[in-house]
Amino acid sequence: MPSDSESLIFVKLGQLEAEIATLRNGYLVVNQRYSEVLSTMKGLTANSLEAAVRAAVAAERATMACKNAMTAAMAAASLYVFNQADAGIQGSSQYVIEATEAAAEAASLAALAASESAAAASAAASAAASAAALLAEETAIQASAEAARATVRATAAAAQAAQMASDAAAVAKSIRK
């Protein structure tokens, strides 16, 4: 028959075993949640990178649209000048002026779209950088760097579009006078 001190030791050992089991279960829950958060952060980083790259592509396409609108404005302005030289076609001058102004407006809106895309790329790059700071993983850091490069592309495209829109507006203004 065990003594009182042995019984007390067995009781304490049982309590310690129960506490260890509780701690182990708590650790497993925390570890599972951490793994889920880490997986979510990786997904958000990948989505941020994709958003930045898509925004850069959108800015570049808006810049191409701006270039086409500027080309249309310049062509319409050239036609206006040609019409002014030819007295027989003067009735269409108003249409040419309107076409030039519409093309200049299209260039302006395309430049605005490029600017908005650059802002979206910047926001996505910021999100990727935040994730990289939290994760401190090589893939997150690479995604952040790539998103930053996409932002540079988008910003350059927006600046180019803004310049072309300004040129198209100047052309439209010159023929209006």
C-alpha positions in Angstrom: 0.0 0.0 0.0 1.5 3.3 -1.1 2.2 6.0 1.5 0.5 9.3 1.7 3.5 11.0 0.2 3.6 8.6 -2.8 -0.1 9.2 -3.4 0.4 12.9 -3.3 3.3 12.5 -5.8 1.1 10.5 -8.2 -1.7 13.1 -7.9 0.7 15.9 -8.7 2.1 13.8 -11.6 -1.4 13.4 -13.0 -2.0 17.1 -12.7 1.3 17.9 -14.4 0.4 15.4 -17.2 -3.0 17.1 -17.7 -1.3 20.6 -17.8 1.2 19.4 -20.3 -1.6 17.9 -22.5 -3.5 21.3 -22.2 -0.4 23.2 -23.2 0.3 20.8 -26.1 -3.2 21.2 -27.4 -2.9 25.0 -27.0 0.4 25.0 -28.9 -1.2 22.9 -31.7 -4.1 25.4 -32.0 -1.7 28.4 -32.1 0.6 26.6 -34.6 -2.4 25.8 -36.9 -3.6 29.4 -36.7 -0.1 30.7 -37.5 0.2 28.4 -40.4 -3.2 29.6 -41.8 -2.1 33.3 -41.3 1.2 32.6 -43.0 -0.6 31.0 -45.9 -3.0 33.9 -46.2 -0.2 36.4 -46.2 1.6 34.5 -48.9 -1.7 34.6 -50.9 -2.1 38.3 -50.3 1.5 38.9 -51.4 0.9 37.0 -54.6 -2.4 38.9 -55.2 -0.7 42.2 -54.5 2.0 41.4 -57.0 -0.5 40.4 -59.7 -2.5 43.6 -59.0 0.6 45.7 -59.4 1.6 44.0 -62.7 -1.9 44.3 -64.1 -2.1 48.0 -63.1 1.2 48.5 -64.9 -0.1 46.8 -68.0 -3.3 48.9 -67.7 -1.2 52.1 -67.5 0.8 51.1 -70.5 -2.3 50.3 -72.5 -3.9 53.6 -71.5 -0.7 55.3 -72.7 -1.1 53.6 -76.1 -4.7 54.8 -76.2 -3.5 58.2 -75.4 -1.0 58.0 -78.2 -3.7 57.0 -80.6 -5.9 59.8 -79.5 -3.1 62.3 -79.9 -2.4 60.9 -83.4 -6.1 61.4 -84.2 -6.1 64.9 -82.9 -3.0 65.8 -84.9 -4.6 64.2 -88.1 -7.8 66.1 -87.6 -5.8 69.3 -87.1 -3.9 68.7 -90.3 -7.2 68.1 -92.1 -8.5 71.4 -90.7 -5.5 73.2 -92.0 -6.0 71.5 -95.4 -9.7 72.4 -95.4 -8.8 76.1 -94.6 -6.5 76.1 -97.7 -9.3 74.6 -99.8 -12.2 77.1 -99.9 -14.6 74.5 -101.3 -14.6 72.3 -98.2 -15.1 74.9 -95.5 -18.4 73.5 -94.3 -16.7 70.5 -92.7 -14.3 72.6 -90.7 -16.6 72.5 -87.6 -16.7 68.7 -87.7 -12.9 68.6 -87.9 -12.6 71.0 -84.9 -15.0 68.8 -83.0 -13.1 65.7 -83.9 -9.8 67.2 -82.8 -11.3 68.3 -79.5 -12.8 64.9 -79.0 -9.5 63.2 -79.7 -7.8 65.6 -77.3 -10.4 64.8 -74.6 -9.9 61.0 -75.2 -6.1 61.6 -74.8 -6.8 63.4 -71.5 -9.0 60.6 -70.2 -6.5 58.0 -71.2 -3.8 59.9 -69.3 -6.1 60.0 -66.3 -6.7 56.2 -66.6 -2.9 55.7 -66.8 -2.4 57.8 -63.7 -5.1 55.9 -61.8 -3.4 52.6 -62.8 -0.1 53.9 -61.5 -1.7 54.7 -58.2 -3.2 51.2 -58.1 0.2 49.7 -58.8 1.7 51.8 -56.1 -0.9 50.6 -53.5 -0.4 47.0 -54.5 3.4 47.4 -54.3 2.9 48.9 -50.8 0.8 45.9 -49.8 3.4 43.5 -51.1 6.1 45.4 -49.2 4.1 45.2 -46.0 3.7 41.5 -46.5 7.4 41.1 -47.2 8.2 43.0 -43.9 5.9 40.7 -42.0 6.9 37.4 -43.6 10.6 38.1 -44.1 10.6 35.4 -46.7 12.6 35.5 -49.9 9.5 35.0 -52.1 7.7 37.9 -50.4 10.7 40.1 -50.8 11.0 39.2 -54.4 7.3 39.8 -54.9 7.7 43.2 -53.3 10.6 44.1 -55.5 8.7 43.0 -58.6 5.7 45.0 -57.6 7.9 48.1 -57.1 9.2 47.6 -60.6 5.6 47.4 -61.9 4.9 50.7 -60.1 7.9 52.3 -61.9 6.6 51.0 -65.2 3.1 52.3 -64.5 4.4 55.7 -63.3 6.5 56.1 -66.4 3.6 55.2 -68.6 1.3 57.7 -66.8 3.9 60.5 -67.2 4.2 59.7 -70.9 0.4 59.7 -71.3 0.1 63.0 -69.5 2.6 64.6 -71.9 0.8 63.3 -74.9 -2.5 64.5 -73.6 -1.0 67.9 -73.1 0.3 67.9 -76.6 -3.1 66.8 -78.0 -4.9 69.6 -76.0 -2.4 72.1 -77.4 -3.2 70.9 -80.9 -6.9 71.2 -80.3 -6.5 74.7 -78.8 -4.4 75.9 -81.7 -7.0 75.1 -84.3 -9.8 76.5 -82.3 -8.3 80.0 -82.5 
